[in-house]
Amino acid sequence: MTLTFRLPWPLLRVLRSVLSGAATSRGTPPREGPPAINELYHARRLSLVRLAVLMVDDLPTAEDVVQDVFAALYQRHGADLRAIADPHAYLTAGVMNASRSVLRRRRSARAYVPPPASPAPAAEDEALLPGEDQELLAALARLTVRQRQVVVLRYWSELSEREIAEALHVSRGTVKSTANRALTILRDALSEARR
């Protein structure tokens, strides 16, 4: 997949000057020692946001990326950046890495396909059922998934206990006890509905 986008004019001018060898100094004049984090923020924030926009193609996300990188820098090193040899390179690498992380999360989010929704029965299908069948459906809804599986396999598919046990990967005793519990729940639910 190839992303196509237009480069902003200021970036093109800078690239032309760098490629022609006439690199101009940008930002604040150099001083002795590393800059404090607030000076670095004011000097580099805009160029880092532009870099992040080129990576993630979204201004609000790019601003968040740069803000997170500066926050991580401050949290790790404080306001004085003497421990960092080249804070500009550190920030650029941080923005590039954070932008790549954003792109990975986007790719994962786009690749996710939610499971299909289970089809709901039409309202008229249930309304046209006789009252006894509606009561039975309501009673079946009280069963667990395993209990419904056993009841359907036993009474609808007419499988033996051994075949049900093989199909569900359980023991024959589990099939017997599950069927017994399911039938008890169904009898109780139907007797309550008829009262």
C-alpha positions in Angstrom: 0.0 0.0 0.0 1.5 3.3 -1.0 0.4 6.6 0.6 0.4 9.6 -1.6 0.3 13.1 -0.2 1.5 16.6 -1.0 4.5 17.9 0.8 4.1 21.3 2.4 6.0 24.2 0.8 8.2 25.0 3.8 9.4 21.4 3.9 10.2 21.5 0.2 12.3 24.7 0.6 14.2 23.1 3.5 14.8 19.9 1.5 16.0 21.9 -1.5 18.4 23.9 0.6 19.7 20.8 2.3 20.2 19.0 -1.0 21.9 21.9 -2.6 24.3 22.2 0.3 23.1 25.6 1.4 21.6 24.4 4.7 20.5 27.3 6.8 20.5 27.3 10.5 17.0 27.4 11.9 15.7 28.0 15.3 17.5 29.7 18.1 21.2 30.5 18.0 23.3 27.8 19.6 24.2 28.2 23.2 26.5 26.4 25.5 25.1 23.2 26.9 21.9 21.5 26.0 18.7 23.7 25.9 16.1 23.5 28.7 13.0 21.5 27.8 10.8 24.6 27.4 13.2 26.2 25.0 13.5 23.0 23.1 9.7 22.7 23.0 9.3 26.2 21.6 12.0 25.7 19.0 11.1 22.2 17.8 7.4 21.6 18.4 6.2 23.0 15.0 8.8 21.1 12.9 8.1 17.9 14.8 4.3 18.3 14.3 5.0 18.7 10.6 7.1 15.5 10.6 4.4 13.6 12.5 1.7 14.9 10.0 3.7 13.5 7.2 3.8 10.1 9.0 0.2 9.8 10.3 -1.6 12.1 7.8 -3.7 13.6 10.6 -3.0 16.9 12.4 -4.7 16.2 15.7 -3.0 12.8 16.0 0.3 14.4 15.0 0.0 17.0 17.7 -0.9 14.2 20.2 2.2 12.3 19.1 4.5 15.2 19.6 2.9 16.1 22.9 3.4 12.6 24.2 7.0 12.5 23.1 7.8 15.8 25.0 5.9 14.5 28.0 7.9 11.3 28.0 11.1 13.3 27.6 10.2 15.5 30.6 9.1 12.6 32.7 12.3 10.7 32.0 14.9 13.5 32.2 13.2 16.5 33.8 13.6 20.1 32.6 17.4 19.9 32.4 18.5 17.8 29.4 22.2 17.5 30.2 21.9 13.7 30.3 21.0 13.6 26.6 23.8 14.1 24.1 21.6 15.2 21.2 18.0 16.2 22.3 17.0 17.1 18.7 17.8 13.6 17.5 16.1 12.1 20.6 12.9 13.9 19.8 13.0 13.1 16.1 13.4 9.4 16.8 10.7 9.5 19.5 8.2 11.2 17.1 9.1 8.7 14.3 8.6 5.7 16.7 5.4 7.0 18.1 4.0 7.7 14.6 4.8 4.2 13.6 3.0 2.9 16.6 -0.1 5.0 15.7 0.1 3.5 12.2 0.3 0.0 13.6 -2.7 0.5 15.8 -4.7 1.9 12.8 -3.8 -1.1 10.7 -4.9 -3.4 13.5 -8.1 -1.5 14.0 -8.9 -1.6 10.3 -8.1 -5.3 10.0 -10.6 -6.2 12.8 -13.8 -7.6 11.5 -16.5 -7.9 14.2 -18.2 -11.2 14.5 -21.5 -11.3 12.6 -24.6 -10.6 14.6 -26.7 -13.7 15.2 -29.9 -13.4 13.2 -32.9 -12.6 15.3 -36.2 -14.3 14.5 -38.7 -12.2 12.8 -41.4 -10.8 15.1 -44.2 -12.3 13.1 -42.7 -15.8 13.3 -42.9 -15.8 17.1 -46.3 -14.0 17.1 -47.9 -16.7 14.8 -46.7 -19.6 17.0 -49.3 -21.2 19.2 -49.2 -20.3 22.9 -47.7 -23.7 23.9 -44.8 -23.2 21.5 -44.1 -19.7 22.8 -44.0 -21.0 26.3 -41.6 -23.8 25.2 -39.3 -21.2 23.5 -39.3 -19.1 26.6 -38.4 -22.2 28.7 -35.6 -23.1 26.3 -34.1 -19.6 26.7 -33.6 -20.4 30.4 -31.2 -23.3 29.6 -27.5 -22.9 29.3 -25.8 -23.4 25.9 -24.6 -26.9 26.8 -28.1 -27.9 28.0 -29.7 -26.7 24.8 -27.1 -28.5 22.8 -27.8 -31.8 24.6 -31.6 -31.4 24.3 -31.4 -30.6 20.6 -29.0 -33.4 19.8 -31.0 -35.9 21.8 -34.6 -35.1 20.9 -34.3 -33.3 17.5 -31.3 -35.1 15.9 -32.1 -38.4 17.8 -28.5 -39.1 18.7 -27.6 -41.6 21.3 -25.8 -40.6 24.5 -22.6 -42.0 23.2 -22.9 -40.0 19.9 -23.7 -36.8 21.8 -20.7 -37.3 24.1 -18.4 -37.7 21.1 -19.9 -34.6 19.4 -19.6 -32.4 22.4 -16.3 -34.0 23.7 -17.7 -34.8 27.1 -18.4 -38.1 28.9 -21.6 -40.1 28.7 -22.3 -39.3 32.4 -22.1 -35.5 31.6 -24.6 -36.0 28.8 -27.0 -37.9 31.1 -26.8 -35.4 34.0 -27.0 -32.4 31.6 -30.1 -33.8 29.9 -31.7 -34.6 33.2 -31.1 -31.0 34.5 -32.4 -29.5 31.3 -35.6 -31.5 31.3 -36.2 -30.5 35.0 -35.7 -26.8 34.1 -38.1 -27.2 31.2 -40.8 -29.0 33.2 -40.6 -26.3 36.0 -40.7 -23.4 33.5 -43.7 -24.9 31.6 -45.6 -25.7 34.9 -45.0 -22.0 36.0 -46.3 -20.7 32.7 -49.5 -22.8 32.9 -50.4 -21.6 36.4 
